[in-house]
């Protein structure tokens, strides 16, 4: 589901076994994609133009227990969207909180309205970020970023690739970005972004494609089950605290601007989406029925400060 999230909400993070929770009040409204329940997004953008998205990374090692509060791997995304406006602010939060050590292994691609982007990984228990001159290519797949860059350089110098699917998708995306910069042709940046995502898709494994138009505060997306391209703009919603949060099933069979198709968020929709997602991804992410019920209940604990 696609969810709106209001500014001014008082939150305390979902309790983790290896550390105390952290409390905050959301500074910014956001629009997020939520597979495992509201407040636990897989990605999204806030009204300042900050975007946070994730990819799976087997090599991930989160920090061990220390004095910092502990937060779940998905609520970390909501925390950043609630509190940060820039890439540097996101990286800076590593001083005040950490992702719980036993979370699903992920790494992140973040971008902001100033034109900055960064990869954020947790390797050997430490945050590793690539930004500015260190961000050779603004691309992320399912391999360690530094290794992906090495592979891309070798490939572009004419050396044979290893055949690793993640590396090869990284290389192709980099080449398509380079092509667009030198010869954009007749396509818009949004059209070319979808073209890149289509070229590096993984068949049935790719369930959705999302493009964030940061400048215009607009999000476009399509899914495997609903191939029509949909869009939603921040101007369609009131993010003031006290306004009802809204939601939309991203597999809806409609096309174009779907802002008016959002409906008030309900626990029933939250439970339906979360239970279906937990069942479908059980082989990779095991969420017990008790945990699912707790995640659904958590959304009802969030209220205006």
C-alpha positions in Angstrom: 0.0 0.0 0.0 1.0 3.6 -0.5 0.6 5.6 2.7 0.6 9.3 3.7 2.3 10.1 7.0 1.6 13.3 8.9 4.0 15.7 10.4 3.7 16.4 14.2 3.2 12.7 15.2 4.7 11.5 18.5 6.3 8.2 18.0 8.3 5.7 20.1 10.1 3.0 18.0 8.8 -0.6 17.9 10.6 -2.4 20.8 13.7 -4.4 19.8 15.3 -7.2 21.9 18.8 -5.7 21.9 18.3 -2.1 23.0 16.0 0.6 24.3 13.5 2.4 21.9 13.9 5.9 20.7 11.2 8.6 20.7 10.6 11.5 18.3 8.0 13.8 16.8 7.8 13.8 13.0 9.0 17.0 11.5 8.0 16.3 7.9 5.1 14.6 6.1 5.9 11.8 3.7 4.5 9.3 1.2 5.7 5.8 1.6 5.4 2.3 0.2 4.4 -0.1 3.0 4.6 -3.9 2.6 4.9 -4.9 6.2 2.6 -2.4 7.9 2.2 1.3 8.3 5.2 3.0 10.0 7.5 0.3 8.5 8.0 1.3 4.9 10.3 -0.2 2.2 10.8 3.3 0.8 9.4 6.7 0.3 9.9 10.5 -0.1 9.1 13.3 2.4 7.8 16.8 1.7 11.4 18.2 1.7 12.3 15.9 -1.2 14.4 13.3 0.8 14.1 9.9 -0.7 15.1 6.6 1.0 15.0 3.2 -0.7 16.4 -0.2 0.1 18.0 -3.2 -1.5 18.8 -6.6 -0.1 22.5 -7.2 0.7 23.7 -10.5 2.1 27.0 -9.0 3.3 25.3 -6.6 5.7 26.5 -6.6 9.3 24.7 -4.2 11.6 26.3 -2.8 14.8 26.4 -4.9 17.9 24.5 -3.7 21.0 25.9 -0.5 22.4 24.6 2.6 24.2 22.5 3.9 21.2 18.8 3.1 21.0 17.9 0.3 18.6 15.4 0.5 15.8 14.1 -2.0 13.2 15.5 -2.0 9.7 12.2 -0.7 8.1 11.3 1.8 10.8 14.8 3.3 10.3 13.5 4.5 6.9 10.4 6.1 8.5 12.6 7.8 11.1 14.8 9.3 8.4 11.8 10.6 6.4 10.2 12.0 9.6 13.3 13.8 10.7 15.8 14.5 7.9 15.8 16.8 4.8 19.2 16.0 3.4 21.6 13.1 2.7 24.1 14.4 5.3 21.4 14.5 8.0 20.5 10.9 7.3 24.2 9.8 7.7 24.5 11.9 10.8 21.7 10.0 12.6 24.2 7.1 13.0 25.5 8.9 16.1 22.1 8.7 17.9 20.6 5.4 16.9 21.4 2.0 15.3 19.6 -0.7 13.4 19.1 -3.7 15.6 21.8 -6.3 15.0 19.5 -9.1 13.9 17.6 -7.2 11.2 17.1 -8.3 7.6 20.3 -7.6 5.7 19.7 -4.4 3.6 21.5 -1.4 2.2 20.1 1.9 1.1 20.1 4.5 -1.6 19.2 8.0 -0.5 18.8 11.3 -2.4 17.7 14.8 -1.6 16.3 18.0 -3.2 19.8 19.5 -3.4 20.8 17.0 -6.0 22.9 14.9 -3.5 22.8 11.1 -3.4 24.5 8.5 -1.3 24.7 4.7 -0.7 24.5 3.6 3.0 25.7 0.2 4.0 26.5 -1.5 7.2 29.7 -3.6 6.8 31.6 -5.1 9.7 29.2 -3.4 12.1 30.0 0.1 10.8 28.1 2.5 8.6 29.8 2.9 5.3 28.5 5.8 3.1 29.5 6.8 -0.5 28.6 10.3 -1.5 29.9 13.2 -3.5 33.1 12.2 -5.3 33.0 8.8 -3.7 29.7 8.0 -5.4 31.1 7.1 -8.8 27.8 5.8 -10.0 24.4 6.7 -8.4 23.2 3.1 -8.7 22.6 0.3 -6.2 21.8 -3.4 -6.8 22.3 -6.4 -4.5 26.1 -6.3 -4.1 28.5 -4.3 -1.9 28.7 -0.9 -3.6 32.6 -0.7 -3.7 32.7 -4.1 -5.4 30.0 -3.1 -7.9 32.0 -0.1 -8.9 35.1 -2.2 -9.4 33.1 -4.5 -11.6 31.6 -1.6 -13.6 35.0 -0.1 -14.3 36.4 -3.4 -15.4 33.4 -4.0 -17.7 33.6 -0.5 -19.2 37.3 -1.1 -19.9 36.4 -4.1 -22.0 37.2 -6.8 -19.5 34.9 -9.8 -19.3 32.2 -9.8 -16.6 31.8 -12.5 -14.1 28.2 -13.2 -15.0 27.0 -12.2 -11.6 23.4 -11.0 -12.1 23.6 -8.2 -9.5 26.9 -6.9 -10.9 25.7 -7.1 -14.5 22.5 -5.1 -13.6 24.6 -2.5 -11.9 26.8 -2.1 -15.0 23.8 -1.9 -17.3 22.1 0.8 -15.2 25.3 2.8 -15.1 25.7 2.6 -18.9 22.1 3.7 -19.4 22.6 6.7 -17.1 25.7 7.7 -19.0 24.0 7.4 -22.3 21.1 9.6 -21.2 23.5 12.3 -19.9 25.3 12.5 -23.3 22.3 12.0 -25.5 18.9 12.4 -23.8 17.0 12.0 -27.1 13.3 12.6 -27.0 12.6 11.0 -23.6 12.0 12.8 -20.3 14.1 11.9 -17.2 11.1 10.1 -15.8 10.6 8.1 -19.0 14.3 7.2 -19.1 14.2 6.2 -15.4 11.4 3.7 -16.1 13.4 2.5 -19.1 16.4 1.7 -16.9 14.2 -0.1 -14.4 12.6 -2.2 -17.1 16.0 -3.1 -18.6 17.4 -4.3 -15.2 14.2 -6.0 -14.0 14.3 -9.6 -12.9 11.2 -11.0 -14.4 8.7 -12.4 -11.8 11.1 -11.3 -9.0 10.4 -7.6 -9.8 7.1 -6.8 -8.1 7.1 -3.0 -8.7 9.0 -0.1 -10.2 9.1 3.3 -8.6 10.4 6.7 -9.9 10.7 9.7 -7.6 10.5 13.1 -9.3 12.1 15.0 -6.4 12.0 18.4 -8.1 8.2 18.3 -8.6 7.5 16.2 -5.4 5.8 13.5 -7.4 6.0 9.8 -7.3 5.3 7.4 -10.2 5.0 3.7 -10.0 3.7 0.5 -11.6 3.5 -3.1 -10.4 3.7 -6.5 -11.8 0.0 -7.0 -11.2 -1.0 -3.5 -12.5 1.2 -2.4 -15.3 -0.5 1.0 -15.7 1.8 3.9 -14.7 0.3 5.7 -11.7 1.4 9.0 -10.2 0.8 10.8 -6.9 1.7 14.4 -6.0 2.4 15.9 -2.6 0.0 18.7 -3.5 -2.9 16.2 -3.3 -2.7 15.9 0.6 -2.7 17.9 3.8 0.1 16.6 6.0 -1.0 18.6 9.1 -1.2 16.6 12.2 -4.8 15.8 13.0 -5.7 15.1 9.3 -6.5 11.5 8.6 -3.7 9.5 7.1 -4.6 8.2 3.6 -3.7 4.9 1.8 -3.9 3.3 -1.7 -3.5 -0.3 -2.8 -0.7 0.1 -5.3 -2.1 -2.9 -7.4 -5.3 -0.9 -8.2 -6.2 -1.3 -11.9 -6.3 2.4 -12.8 -3.9 4.8 -14.6 -2.6 8.3 -14.2 -2.9 10.6 -11.2 -4.3 8.5 -8.3 -4.3 11.1 -5.6 -8.1 11.2 -5.5 -8.3 7.4 -5.2 -6.6 7.4 -1.8 -8.9 6.5 1.0 -8.6 6.9 4.8 -6.1 4.5 6.2 -7.7 1.6 8.2 -6.4 -1.2 10.4 -8.2 -3.7 8.1 -6.2 -2.6 5.0 -3.0 -2.6 7.1 -3.6 -6.1 8.3 -4.6 -7.4 4.8 -1.4 -6.1 3.2 0.9 -7.1 6.0 -0.5 -10.7 6.3 -0.3 -11.2 2.5 3.2 -9.9 2.4 4.4 -12.0 5.3 3.0 -15.1 3.7 4.5 -14.4 0.3 8.0 -13.6 1.7 8.1 -16.2 4.4 11.1 -18.0 2.9 13.2 -14.9 3.3 11.6 -12.9 6.1 9.9 -14.9 8.8 7.3 -12.9 10.7 5.3 -14.8 13.2 1.5 -14.3 13.5 2.1 -12.7 16.9 4.6 -10.3 15.4 2.3 -9.5 12.6 -0.5 -8.6 15.0 1.9 -6.4 17.0 2.9 -4.5 13.8 -0.7 -3.9 12.9 -1.5 -2.7 16.5 1.5 -0.4 16.5 0.0 2.0 13.9 -2.8 2.7 16.3 -0.4 3.9 19.0 0.8 6.8 16.9 -1.0 10.1 17.5 -0.4 13.9 17.4 2.1 15.3 19.8 
